[in-house]
Amino acid sequence: MSATRTKSWSVLLLFFFVCFGLIGCADDESQALRMGGQAPSFTAEDLQGQLVSLDSHAGKPVILRFFVPDCKYCRADTVIFNDYYRKYKEKGLGVVYINTEPKPGEVQKFASDLGITFPVVLDPDRKIANQYRVQVVPQTIILDPGHKLIGAILGGVSKEQLDNLLLPFLE
């Protein structure tokens, strides 16, 4: 092998070791969100300019739905979230939709078209999504009344899934 080729391979290997080393350092396992772990608190502004915080739902189960308006699953199962919220809000259920690719006009139209009555917040810098380690949407995070993580659902959500995770806290 020529000296130039050996040097190129050495530089390439060094590059990969540095990259993987940085990735490993960035992944703090002690702060990873796990089933049964405490959900991180957040405060964000909703579409009406009101502050919404996880702490305002203390002692109550909460559904956090990370979404984007052009997602077919988000559009399809919002009916389920709307019905579930109407049925259980008096028993303390909180639902917060969190838009991870803020386009305020599109988000407002989405919420209006689908008749959403629970808070819809914008996460322009993905601060909330990053706290919850959400990389792909739609994703639904289910929290018990102590705000411990009891479920994480990627993609569409069914009433049966919500029942299985939340009914023990709502009946």
C-alpha positions as CSV (number, residue, x, y, z in Angstrom):
1,M,0.0,0.0,0.0
2,S,1.3,3.4,-0.9
3,A,2.2,5.9,1.8
4,T,-0.5,8.3,0.6
5,R,-3.1,5.6,0.8
6,T,-2.0,4.5,4.3
7,K,-2.1,8.2,5.4
8,S,-5.6,8.6,4.0
9,W,-6.9,5.5,5.8
10,S,-5.3,6.6,9.0
11,V,-6.9,10.0,8.8
12,L,-10.3,8.4,8.0
13,L,-10.0,6.0,11.0
14,L,-9.0,8.9,13.2
15,F,-12.0,10.9,12.0
16,F,-14.4,8.0,12.8
17,F,-12.9,7.4,16.3
18,V,-13.3,11.1,17.1
19,C,-16.9,11.2,15.8
20,F,-17.9,8.1,17.7
21,G,-16.2,9.4,20.8
22,L,-18.1,12.7,20.7
23,I,-21.4,10.9,20.1
24,G,-20.7,8.7,23.1
25,C,-19.9,11.7,25.3
26,A,-23.1,13.5,24.2
27,D,-25.3,10.6,25.2
28,D,-25.7,11.0,29.0
29,E,-27.3,7.8,30.2
30,S,-28.0,9.3,33.6
31,Q,-30.5,11.7,31.9
32,A,-32.1,9.3,29.5
33,L,-35.8,9.1,29.8
34,R,-36.9,5.6,30.6
35,M,-40.1,3.8,31.4
36,G,-41.0,4.6,35.0
37,G,-38.7,7.6,35.0
38,Q,-39.7,11.1,35.9
39,A,-40.8,13.2,33.0
40,P,-38.9,16.5,32.5
41,S,-40.9,19.6,33.3
42,F,-41.5,22.2,30.5
43,T,-43.3,25.5,29.9
44,A,-44.2,26.7,26.5
45,E,-46.6,29.1,24.8
46,D,-49.8,27.8,23.2
47,L,-51.4,29.1,20.0
48,Q,-53.4,31.6,22.1
49,G,-50.3,33.0,23.7
50,Q,-51.0,31.3,27.1
51,L,-48.2,29.6,29.0
52,V,-48.7,25.8,29.3
53,S,-46.6,23.8,31.7
54,L,-46.4,20.2,32.7
55,D,-46.4,21.3,36.4
56,S,-49.9,22.8,35.9
57,H,-51.1,19.2,35.6
58,A,-49.6,18.0,38.9
59,G,-51.3,14.9,40.2
60,K,-53.0,14.2,36.9
61,P,-52.3,11.9,34.0
62,V,-51.0,13.6,30.8
63,I,-50.8,12.8,27.1
64,L,-48.0,14.6,25.3
65,R,-48.4,14.3,21.5
66,F,-45.4,15.4,19.4
67,F,-46.7,16.1,15.9
68,V,-46.4,18.0,12.6
69,P,-49.5,19.2,10.7
70,D,-48.8,17.4,7.4
71,C,-48.6,14.0,9.1
72,K,-51.4,11.6,8.1
73,Y,-51.3,9.7,11.4
74,C,-51.5,13.0,13.3
75,R,-54.6,14.1,11.4
76,A,-56.3,10.7,11.6
77,D,-55.9,10.0,15.3
78,T,-56.6,13.5,16.5
79,V,-60.3,12.5,16.6
80,I,-59.3,9.9,19.2
81,F,-57.4,12.4,21.3
82,N,-60.3,14.9,21.0
83,D,-62.9,12.3,22.1
84,Y,-60.6,11.0,24.9
85,Y,-60.0,14.5,26.2
86,R,-63.7,15.4,26.2
87,K,-64.6,12.2,28.0
88,Y,-61.9,12.4,30.7
89,K,-60.9,16.1,31.2
90,E,-63.3,16.3,34.2
91,K,-61.4,13.4,35.7
92,G,-58.1,15.3,35.4
93,L,-56.7,14.1,32.1
94,G,-54.4,16.6,30.4
95,V,-53.5,16.5,26.7
96,V,-50.9,18.8,25.1
97,Y,-50.0,18.7,21.4
98,I,-46.4,19.8,20.8
99,N,-45.5,20.9,17.3
100,T,-41.9,20.1,16.5
101,E,-41.6,21.9,13.2
102,P,-43.4,25.1,13.9
103,K,-45.2,26.8,11.1
104,P,-47.7,28.8,13.1
105,G,-50.2,29.3,10.3
106,E,-50.2,25.6,9.4
107,V,-50.4,24.6,13.1
108,Q,-53.3,27.0,13.7
109,K,-55.2,25.6,10.6
110,F,-54.6,22.0,11.8
111,A,-55.9,22.8,15.3
112,S,-58.9,24.7,13.9
113,D,-59.8,22.2,11.2
114,L,-59.7,19.3,13.7
115,G,-61.5,21.1,16.5
116,I,-58.8,20.7,19.1
117,T,-59.8,22.2,22.4
118,F,-56.7,21.2,24.5
119,P,-53.4,23.2,24.4
120,V,-51.3,23.1,21.2
121,V,-47.8,24.5,21.7
122,L,-45.0,25.4,19.4
123,D,-41.5,24.0,20.1
124,P,-39.5,26.1,17.7
125,D,-36.1,25.1,19.1
126,R,-37.1,21.5,19.8
127,K,-36.3,22.1,23.5
128,I,-39.2,20.0,24.7
129,A,-38.7,17.3,22.0
130,N,-35.0,17.1,23.0
131,Q,-35.9,16.8,26.7
132,Y,-38.1,13.8,25.8
133,R,-35.6,12.4,23.3
134,V,-38.2,12.6,20.5
135,Q,-36.4,12.2,17.2
136,V,-39.3,11.0,15.0
137,V,-42.9,12.2,14.9
138,P,-45.7,11.4,15.5
139,Q,-44.8,10.2,19.0
140,T,-47.1,10.1,22.0
141,I,-45.8,10.1,25.6
142,I,-48.1,8.9,28.3
143,L,-47.5,10.1,31.9
144,D,-49.2,8.8,35.1
145,P,-50.5,11.3,37.7
146,G,-47.0,11.4,39.2
147,H,-45.6,12.3,35.8
148,K,-43.7,9.1,35.4
149,L,-43.4,7.7,31.9
150,I,-45.8,4.8,31.4
151,G,-46.0,4.7,27.6
152,A,-44.4,5.9,24.4
153,I,-46.1,5.2,21.2
154,L,-44.5,5.9,17.8
155,G,-47.0,6.5,14.9
156,G,-50.7,6.3,15.1
157,V,-52.6,5.8,18.4
158,S,-55.7,3.8,19.1
159,K,-58.4,4.2,21.8
160,E,-57.4,0.8,23.0
161,Q,-53.8,1.8,23.6
162,L,-55.0,4.9,25.6
163,D,-57.4,2.8,27.6
164,N,-54.7,0.2,28.5
165,L,-52.4,2.9,29.7
166,L,-54.7,5.5,31.2
167,L,-58.0,3.9,32.4
168,P,-56.5,2.8,35.8
169,F,-56.0,6.5,36.6
170,L,-59.3,7.8,35.2
171,E,-62.0,5.5,36.6
